[in-house]
Amino acid sequence: MIIPCIDLMGGKVVQLVQGREKALEGEAPLKMLEKFAAFPQIQVIDLDAAIGTGENDAIVELLASHAVTRVGGGVRDAARAKKLISQDVHRVIVGTSAFAKDGPNHALLSEIASAVGAERVVIAVDSKDGKVVVKGWRESTQFTAEEVINKLEPYCGGFLCTYVDKEGMMQGTNLDWFRALRAATTHELTAAGGITTLEEIAELQRMNVHAALGMAIYTGRLDLAELAKL
């Protein structure tokens, strides 16, 4: 499955490089949904909520009412997850709060999974310089994705794994990292971060890994009509 991404900041659709520098703005959120109509699921990330500088709740709810969405950013407790599900969000993405200093935050993840059902939870396991990163990719942990991913399986139906080193850089991704993750878990995997070519997407599909696409779509590097055929 190919999953187009809508990242929100300051009420606008944006694309950032490595989660920091804004590279471009997209069209209005509903306009982007129209462009992505051929795809079965849309990923929506509230970047303001993720880094704690605000929220885009009204836009998130609007998008969820018009498409099948997986939504992340600021999901720090079971109440937030339940609220999103009540707003017709299909699946919630849990990132920073999924981790404690020494690994998975088992207590919180258990609460969230109990509140909305583990099958509706996607845990974001993002890596930069070989370590899992949190807080909008601004803070590094001391463990790797490969070390913790199978310990997270009881609390979710799948993982969103971003190779942050190449995120937004249009230089290709790290297929070997995704192969290692695929070998580490039997759960659904979605790859993100630097995916730039149809060949990379085809290789991910051969691994049984979904592709979440952002910058390559917004810049026109990948054609939506070509992607829809896949």
Backbone bond lengths (Angstrom), bond angles and torsions (degrees), N, CA, C in turn:
res aa  C-N    CA-C-N  psi(-1)  N-CA   C-N-CA  omega(-1)  CA-C   N-CA-C  phi
1 M - - - 1.456 - - 1.527 109.79 -
2 I 1.313 115.23 138.29 1.455 122.00 174.87 1.525 108.07 -103.86
3 I 1.333 116.30 128.32 1.462 121.91 -173.65 1.527 109.50 -121.16
4 P 1.332 118.65 104.79 1.463 119.90 175.27 1.529 110.62 -67.63
5 C 1.330 115.61 150.76 1.464 121.28 -175.35 1.521 111.70 -113.26
6 I 1.313 114.89 138.69 1.461 122.18 171.44 1.523 107.00 -120.73
7 D 1.326 116.47 110.06 1.462 121.98 178.37 1.525 108.63 -102.48
8 L 1.319 116.31 132.54 1.462 121.77 -173.66 1.524 111.46 -112.76
9 M 1.326 115.27 133.33 1.459 121.23 174.91 1.529 108.40 -150.01
10 G 1.330 115.99 125.70 1.451 120.00 179.28 1.514 113.30 60.35
11 G 1.325 116.63 31.70 1.457 120.63 179.12 1.511 114.56 80.67
12 K 1.330 117.40 4.59 1.465 121.12 -177.19 1.520 110.86 -121.48
13 V 1.332 114.76 156.51 1.457 121.24 172.97 1.528 107.78 -82.76
14 V 1.316 116.66 124.69 1.463 120.70 -175.60 1.523 110.71 -133.34
15 Q 1.314 114.58 166.59 1.451 122.65 167.90 1.520 107.67 -131.02
16 L 1.326 115.27 129.16 1.459 121.46 179.80 1.522 110.29 -109.71
17 V 1.315 115.77 157.15 1.463 121.47 171.80 1.514 107.69 -98.61
18 Q 1.343 115.70 117.64 1.474 123.62 -179.27 1.526 112.33 54.20
19 G 1.326 115.56 32.99 1.463 120.32 174.86 1.508 115.16 73.41
20 R 1.340 118.09 11.28 1.461 120.19 -174.23 1.526 113.00 -125.08
21 E 1.295 117.38 -62.48 1.468 121.55 -172.60 1.524 110.55 -91.90
22 K 1.336 116.78 124.98 1.461 120.08 178.62 1.514 109.67 -71.97
23 A 1.331 116.06 122.28 1.455 120.97 -178.27 1.518 112.42 -95.80
24 L 1.328 116.36 -33.05 1.455 119.25 -178.50 1.519 110.43 -164.53
25 E 1.331 115.41 164.88 1.462 122.97 172.74 1.519 108.64 -115.79
26 G 1.329 115.71 141.32 1.453 120.93 175.94 1.515 110.73 -91.33
27 E 1.319 114.51 -172.71 1.455 119.70 176.21 1.525 109.36 -76.78
28 A 1.337 115.68 -179.87 1.462 120.49 179.47 1.527 109.73 -57.08
29 P 1.341 117.64 149.78 1.470 120.40 -175.07 1.525 114.88 -51.25
30 L 1.320 118.18 -46.22 1.467 119.10 -179.39 1.526 112.28 -68.90
31 K 1.331 117.09 -29.88 1.460 120.59 174.64 1.525 110.48 -64.22
32 M 1.337 115.33 -39.93 1.461 119.13 177.89 1.530 110.22 -65.30
33 L 1.324 117.05 -38.94 1.462 119.41 177.29 1.518 111.25 -60.57
34 E 1.328 116.56 -39.56 1.468 120.04 177.81 1.531 110.32 -59.90
35 K 1.321 116.48 -42.32 1.460 120.29 179.32 1.528 111.97 -64.76
36 F 1.325 115.67 -30.29 1.463 120.97 -175.83 1.537 112.46 -97.30
37 A 1.328 117.33 15.60 1.470 121.17 -172.05 1.529 113.14 -61.26
38 A 1.324 117.81 -25.12 1.464 120.35 -176.77 1.524 113.31 -77.62
39 F 1.325 117.07 -8.19 1.467 120.62 -174.00 1.526 110.56 -102.05
40 P 1.336 117.27 142.73 1.467 119.99 -171.92 1.521 115.30 -73.37
41 Q 1.326 117.01 -19.94 1.464 119.45 -175.66 1.532 109.47 -149.92
42 I 1.337 115.35 145.19 1.457 121.79 -179.46 1.527 108.56 -120.89
43 Q 1.322 115.63 138.64 1.463 120.22 175.77 1.519 109.71 -99.29
44 V 1.322 116.54 127.22 1.460 122.09 -179.02 1.527 108.15 -121.00
45 I 1.333 116.82 123.92 1.459 121.43 177.77 1.523 108.93 -120.16
46 D 1.316 115.80 122.13 1.467 121.88 175.46 1.531 106.92 -86.71
47 L 1.321 116.05 96.86 1.461 120.59 -175.34 1.523 111.89 -67.04
48 D 1.325 117.31 -35.35 1.468 119.99 177.76 1.523 110.67 -61.66
49 A 1.325 116.32 -43.68 1.462 120.17 178.68 1.527 110.91 -66.84
50 A 1.321 116.21 -35.54 1.468 120.43 -178.63 1.515 111.94 -63.45
51 I 1.350 116.61 -40.20 1.470 118.89 -176.92 1.527 112.20 -99.75
52 G 1.352 116.06 2.69 1.458 120.17 173.23 1.508 115.47 77.99
53 T 1.345 116.69 27.82 1.468 119.44 -179.54 1.524 113.29 -108.26
54 G 1.321 116.77 4.82 1.464 120.14 -179.38 1.508 110.38 155.33
55 E 1.330 116.52 -156.52 1.460 120.15 178.63 1.528 109.26 -159.53
56 N 1.331 114.21 162.22 1.464 122.66 178.15 1.527 109.18 -129.26
57 D 1.328 116.12 44.43 1.463 121.70 -172.02 1.526 113.23 -57.83
58 A 1.318 117.00 -41.79 1.465 119.66 -176.53 1.529 110.91 -63.91
59 I 1.334 116.24 -39.95 1.465 119.72 179.42 1.522 110.21 -69.19
60 V 1.322 116.42 -40.85 1.469 120.34 178.32 1.525 110.03 -58.95
61 E 1.319 117.01 -45.80 1.466 120.61 -179.65 1.525 110.75 -64.35
62 L 1.327 116.36 -39.27 1.462 120.62 178.65 1.532 110.79 -62.04
63 L 1.318 116.50 -46.80 1.461 120.08 -179.87 1.523 111.51 -63.68
64 A 1.328 116.45 -40.74 1.463 120.88 -179.32 1.519 111.86 -65.01
65 S 1.325 116.64 -26.27 1.465 120.02 179.67 1.527 112.00 -79.47
66 H 1.331 116.51 -11.34 1.468 120.16 -176.87 1.528 113.91 -115.43
67 A 1.325 118.18 -9.38 1.463 120.37 -176.01 1.526 110.33 -154.30
68 V 1.319 115.43 164.02 1.463 121.11 172.93 1.521 106.92 -79.71
69 T 1.322 116.41 115.38 1.460 120.34 -172.52 1.525 112.38 -122.79
70 R 1.315 114.20 149.84 1.464 122.09 163.78 1.520 104.69 -114.99
71 V 1.313 116.33 127.62 1.465 120.86 -168.73 1.520 110.74 -124.20
72 G 1.326 115.91 133.63 1.452 121.78 176.07 1.509 111.62 -135.73
73 G 1.329 114.05 171.76 1.458 120.76 -178.10 1.515 110.41 110.80
74 G 1.306 116.68 106.35 1.458 120.45 176.48 1.512 115.75 78.99
75 V 1.333 117.86 16.96 1.470 119.95 176.90 1.529 107.34 -85.27
76 R 1.334 114.77 90.21 1.464 120.32 -173.28 1.519 113.27 -109.63
77 D 1.325 117.12 -4.22 1.469 119.63 178.67 1.523 109.44 -156.24
78 A 1.336 114.69 171.01 1.458 120.19 -177.72 1.525 111.80 -66.02
79 A 1.314 117.44 -32.42 1.465 120.72 -179.82 1.517 111.18 -62.15
80 R 1.333 116.82 -43.13 1.461 120.93 178.78 1.533 110.69 -64.30
81 A 1.324 116.69 -42.22 1.462 120.35 178.42 1.531 110.65 -61.77
82 K 1.338 116.80 -44.05 1.464 120.81 179.79 1.524 111.10 -64.17
83 K 1.321 117.09 -38.32 1.462 120.47 179.21 1.524 110.55 -62.18
84 L 1.328 116.84 -44.51 1.459 120.08 179.63 1.525 111.45 -62.77
85 I 1.306 116.45 -43.77 1.465 119.66 178.45 1.521 110.39 -61.77
86 S 1.333 117.42 -38.18 1.465 121.00 178.81 1.523 111.91 -66.93
87 Q 1.345 116.71 -19.87 1.462 121.51 178.50 1.530 111.53 -94.06
88 D 1.323 116.61 19.59 1.466 123.42 176.57 1.525 114.54 74.71
89 V 1.335 116.98 14.96 1.464 119.23 170.83 1.528 108.01 -67.03
90 H 1.323 116.95 133.18 1.463 121.08 -176.20 1.529 111.78 -74.11
91 R 1.342 116.66 -44.53 1.455 121.14 179.47 1.524 108.63 -143.26
92 V 1.314 116.66 148.06 1.464 121.10 178.78 1.531 109.29 -107.10
93 I 1.327 115.13 141.41 1.459 121.72 179.31 1.523 108.59 -103.67
94 V 1.316 116.12 122.94 1.465 122.12 179.58 1.524 107.91 -108.19
95 G 1.334 116.45 122.90 1.457 120.50 -177.22 1.512 113.41 -113.07
96 T 1.307 116.26 -96.25 1.466 121.91 -174.70 1.520 113.19 -52.24
97 S 1.322 116.82 -44.70 1.469 119.69 -174.71 1.521 112.98 -70.38
98 A 1.325 117.16 -9.69 1.466 120.13 177.77 1.519 112.22 -72.76
99 F 1.346 116.18 -10.47 1.462 119.33 -172.86 1.526 112.52 -124.76
100 A 1.325 114.11 141.16 1.463 122.65 169.32 1.533 106.99 -104.51
101 K 1.318 116.82 -174.94 1.467 119.62 -176.68 1.520 112.85 -63.19
102 D 1.338 115.73 -33.19 1.462 119.00 -173.73 1.524 114.02 -106.49
103 G 1.345 116.60 6.93 1.459 118.80 -179.75 1.513 112.02 145.91
104 P 1.332 117.85 -150.17 1.461 120.93 -177.36 1.526 112.91 -60.53
105 N 1.327 115.35 142.76 1.469 122.19 174.62 1.525 107.43 -88.69
106 H 1.329 115.57 79.78 1.465 121.35 -171.27 1.523 112.47 -58.78
107 A 1.314 117.72 -41.61 1.466 120.51 -176.25 1.521 111.43 -62.80
108 L 1.322 116.81 -49.66 1.468 120.24 -178.62 1.518 111.23 -67.31
109 L 1.317 117.16 -42.79 1.460 119.78 179.90 1.523 111.55 -62.22
110 S 1.313 116.49 -36.47 1.463 120.23 177.16 1.528 110.73 -64.08
111 E 1.326 116.63 -40.97 1.470 120.97 177.93 1.525 111.45 -62.52
112 I 1.321 115.97 -45.99 1.468 119.87 -178.60 1.527 110.75 -65.46
113 A 1.328 116.54 -44.96 1.462 120.14 179.74 1.526 111.47 -62.34
114 S 1.318 116.82 -38.24 1.470 120.80 178.13 1.524 111.39 -68.08
115 A 1.335 116.03 -34.29 1.465 120.73 -176.45 1.518 113.06 -72.63
116 V 1.331 117.51 -39.55 1.468 119.23 -173.31 1.529 113.26 -121.39
117 G 1.329 117.38 -7.38 1.456 121.10 -176.13 1.513 110.82 94.54
118 A 1.317 117.09 125.70 1.462 120.99 -176.32 1.520 112.08 -56.57
119 E 1.337 117.20 -33.36 1.464 119.99 -177.31 1.529 112.79 -65.61
120 R 1.344 116.50 -17.21 1.469 119.79 -179.85 1.533 112.26 -100.09
121 V 1.323 115.93 8.91 1.465 121.50 178.81 1.522 109.90 -107.89
122 V 1.321 115.38 131.55 1.465 122.81 170.64 1.526 106.57 -115.13
123 I 1.313 117.62 126.16 1.462 120.71 179.13 1.531 108.94 -99.08
124 A 1.328 114.98 128.04 1.462 121.07 177.86 1.521 109.43 -84.56
125 V 1.314 115.68 120.04 1.462 122.46 177.88 1.532 106.46 -120.15
126 D 1.314 115.86 95.44 1.457 121.98 -170.96 1.525 110.73 -108.30
127 S 1.332 116.28 143.61 1.462 120.37 -172.66 1.525 111.97 -128.33
128 K 1.328 114.58 137.79 1.461 121.32 172.25 1.531 107.74 -141.65
129 D 1.302 116.51 134.55 1.473 121.72 -176.87 1.524 111.64 52.59
130 G 1.326 115.75 33.48 1.455 120.89 175.11 1.509 116.36 84.98
131 K 1.344 118.44 -3.23 1.461 121.29 -178.22 1.532 110.85 -120.98
132 V 1.318 115.75 150.93 1.462 120.51 174.59 1.526 108.95 -63.84
133 V 1.333 116.32 134.50 1.463 121.62 179.47 1.523 109.77 -118.57
134 V 1.344 115.20 148.61 1.457 122.32 -176.06 1.540 109.41 -134.45
135 K 1.346 115.04 -177.56 1.470 122.04 177.87 1.524 111.88 53.82
136 G 1.338 113.81 57.94 1.451 118.91 -179.59 1.511 112.97 66.31
137 W 1.347 115.94 28.92 1.469 123.63 -179.49 1.514 112.22 67.30
138 R 1.315 116.83 18.80 1.461 120.71 -177.59 1.522 113.46 -96.14
139 E 1.336 117.47 -9.73 1.466 120.82 -177.46 1.523 109.52 -133.14
140 S 1.339 115.90 132.55 1.455 121.30 -177.46 1.526 111.51 -97.23
141 T 1.331 116.42 145.27 1.462 121.87 173.85 1.536 108.13 -97.73
142 Q 1.312 115.83 -175.27 1.464 120.81 -179.56 1.525 112.37 -107.35
143 F 1.332 117.42 13.86 1.461 119.39 -179.03 1.526 110.24 -128.94
144 T 1.322 114.99 160.87 1.459 120.85 -178.86 1.522 110.96 -98.29
145 A 1.323 114.92 160.86 1.465 120.01 177.20 1.525 110.87 -61.66
146 E 1.318 115.94 -41.07 1.460 120.12 -178.70 1.529 111.80 -61.82
147 E 1.327 117.26 -30.91 1.466 121.43 -178.37 1.527 112.76 -74.00
148 V 1.326 117.36 -31.48 1.471 119.32 -170.26 1.518 114.76 -109.66
149 I 1.321 118.61 -14.89 1.460 118.61 -168.01 1.529 113.11 -61.98
150 N 1.326 117.35 -40.28 1.467 117.62 -178.76 1.527 112.27 -71.33
151 K 1.330 117.57 -23.33 1.464 120.47 177.07 1.526 112.08 -72.00
152 L 1.329 116.26 -17.52 1.468 121.61 -178.67 1.527 112.92 -90.84
153 E 1.312 116.80 -10.61 1.466 120.90 -173.36 1.532 114.70 -55.40
154 P 1.342 119.96 -37.80 1.475 118.09 -177.25 1.520 114.36 -64.12
155 Y 1.322 117.62 -15.91 1.467 120.57 -170.94 1.521 113.96 -105.22
156 C 1.332 117.97 3.83 1.463 118.40 -173.87 1.519 111.36 -152.60
157 G 1.332 113.69 168.69 1.456 120.46 174.88 1.514 112.30 -101.27
158 G 1.329 116.67 -7.75 1.457 119.57 -179.31 1.510 111.93 -176.89
159 F 1.338 114.57 173.96 1.459 121.31 -178.13 1.524 110.79 -126.68
160 L 1.325 115.38 142.21 1.456 122.82 169.10 1.521 106.51 -107.21
161 C 1.315 116.51 114.89 1.471 120.16 -174.41 1.526 109.87 -117.79
162 T 1.322 115.78 115.43 1.455 121.61 -177.87 1.521 110.33 -106.30
163 Y 1.325 115.08 127.48 1.466 121.04 173.94 1.529 106.21 -88.55
164 V 1.329 115.52 89.60 1.461 121.77 -168.85 1.527 111.91 -64.96
165 D 1.318 117.56 -28.21 1.466 121.03 -178.85 1.531 112.07 -53.96
166 K 1.324 116.46 -29.99 1.473 120.16 -177.33 1.531 112.53 -114.22
167 E 1.316 117.49 4.31 1.458 121.71 -176.10 1.529 111.62 -58.30
168 G 1.339 115.61 123.36 1.453 121.43 175.25 1.512 115.62 74.19
169 M 1.328 117.74 4.54 1.463 120.30 -173.10 1.523 113.99 -95.63
170 M 1.347 116.40 -9.29 1.463 121.15 177.09 1.526 111.92 59.16
171 Q 1.314 116.62 36.73 1.467 121.32 -178.34 1.522 112.22 -117.71
172 G 1.325 116.37 11.18 1.450 119.27 -175.43 1.516 110.84 90.09
173 T 1.326 115.45 167.02 1.462 120.61 -177.79 1.524 109.91 -113.24
174 N 1.322 116.75 -171.62 1.467 122.11 -178.65 1.526 108.70 -110.11
175 L 1.305 116.77 90.93 1.463 120.79 -176.85 1.524 111.72 -64.67
176 D 1.324 117.75 -31.26 1.467 119.98 179.15 1.526 111.08 -63.23
177 W 1.352 116.90 -36.67 1.465 119.79 178.24 1.524 110.61 -63.87
178 F 1.314 116.16 -41.74 1.462 119.10 179.47 1.532 111.46 -69.01
179 R 1.329 116.79 -32.32 1.472 118.99 174.36 1.522 110.35 -63.11
180 A 1.330 116.53 -41.76 1.465 120.52 179.53 1.524 110.70 -63.96
181 L 1.331 116.82 -40.29 1.464 119.98 178.18 1.518 110.85 -67.48
182 R 1.332 116.21 -40.47 1.467 119.54 178.83 1.522 111.04 -60.34
183 A 1.328 116.16 -35.53 1.466 120.58 178.41 1.528 111.95 -73.71
184 A 1.344 116.65 -19.76 1.465 120.83 -174.54 1.521 113.72 -91.53
185 T 1.332 118.22 -14.86 1.453 120.04 -177.75 1.521 110.72 -146.16
186 T 1.334 115.35 149.55 1.465 120.66 174.82 1.530 111.18 -95.47
187 H 1.329 117.07 -4.98 1.469 121.26 -178.70 1.532 111.51 -71.87
188 E 1.313 115.24 163.14 1.457 121.46 172.97 1.528 109.89 -56.27
189 L 1.328 115.74 137.14 1.466 121.19 178.40 1.526 109.96 -123.89
190 T 1.317 115.96 136.27 1.460 121.79 171.62 1.509 108.29 -121.01
191 A 1.313 116.14 126.12 1.463 122.17 -178.78 1.519 110.21 -95.68
192 A 1.327 115.73 143.93 1.463 122.08 175.18 1.521 108.33 -148.92
193 G 1.331 115.20 161.12 1.455 119.75 175.68 1.507 113.79 105.10
194 G 1.332 116.56 89.72 1.451 120.68 172.97 1.510 116.00 86.47
195 I 1.327 118.09 2.69 1.472 120.05 -179.72 1.531 108.46 -64.48
196 T 1.336 116.30 121.75 1.467 120.42 -167.03 1.521 113.66 -127.37
197 T 1.327 118.08 -23.59 1.467 120.00 -172.61 1.525 112.26 -125.78
198 L 1.327 114.57 158.53 1.460 119.84 175.24 1.523 110.72 -64.07
199 E 1.335 116.42 -31.24 1.463 120.45 179.59 1.531 110.87 -64.73
200 E 1.329 116.69 -40.01 1.466 119.69 177.24 1.528 110.57 -64.22
201 I 1.313 116.51 -42.50 1.464 120.06 179.39 1.522 110.37 -62.94
202 A 1.334 116.75 -42.82 1.468 120.48 178.86 1.523 111.17 -61.69
203 E 1.332 117.01 -40.13 1.464 120.24 178.66 1.522 110.71 -66.64
204 L 1.318 117.54 -40.73 1.462 120.34 176.04 1.521 110.79 -61.56
205 Q 1.327 116.79 -40.42 1.462 119.91 178.59 1.521 110.84 -62.77
206 R 1.332 116.50 -37.75 1.465 119.51 177.27 1.519 111.79 -64.06
207 M 1.335 116.08 -28.68 1.472 120.80 176.82 1.532 112.22 -81.79
208 N 1.325 116.96 -5.02 1.466 121.73 -171.90 1.534 110.66 65.89
209 V 1.328 114.90 47.34 1.465 122.42 178.48 1.522 108.56 -125.69
210 H 1.348 116.55 128.65 1.461 121.20 176.41 1.530 110.09 -72.02
211 A 1.339 116.32 161.61 1.464 121.54 178.79 1.521 110.02 -122.45
212 A 1.338 116.53 120.47 1.463 122.25 173.69 1.527 107.18 -96.90
213 L 1.324 116.07 122.70 1.461 120.98 -171.09 1.517 111.70 -118.03
214 G 1.336 115.27 135.05 1.449 120.67 178.66 1.507 111.64 -128.66
215 M 1.334 116.96 -88.37 1.454 122.44 -172.39 1.529 113.28 -54.13
216 A 1.314 117.70 -40.45 1.464 120.47 -177.51 1.519 111.99 -64.04
217 I 1.339 116.91 -29.36 1.463 120.51 175.81 1.523 110.48 -77.67
218 Y 1.314 116.07 -47.50 1.465 120.66 -173.65 1.530 112.36 -65.68
219 T 1.314 117.48 -30.17 1.457 120.72 178.99 1.528 112.57 -87.83
220 G 1.334 116.97 -7.44 1.450 120.68 -178.22 1.515 114.11 84.08
221 R 1.312 117.05 4.65 1.474 120.20 178.61 1.532 110.74 -61.54
222 L 1.321 116.30 -38.23 1.457 121.94 173.39 1.522 108.92 -110.92
223 D 1.319 115.65 132.74 1.457 121.74 -176.97 1.524 110.77 -86.50
224 L 1.320 116.72 129.86 1.468 120.49 -177.13 1.529 112.13 -62.13
225 A 1.313 117.69 -37.17 1.456 120.15 179.31 1.533 111.25 -65.23
226 E 1.331 115.97 -40.75 1.475 120.10 176.79 1.521 110.32 -63.97
227 L 1.327 116.13 -43.06 1.462 120.51 -179.54 1.526 111.44 -64.34
228 A 1.327 116.71 -38.32 1.460 120.53 -179.48 1.523 111.18 -61.53
229 K 1.333 116.78 -32.19 1.469 120.16 178.53 1.524 111.73 -66.42
230 L 1.326 116.07 -28.27 1.458 120.68 -179.88 1.523 111.72 -76.78
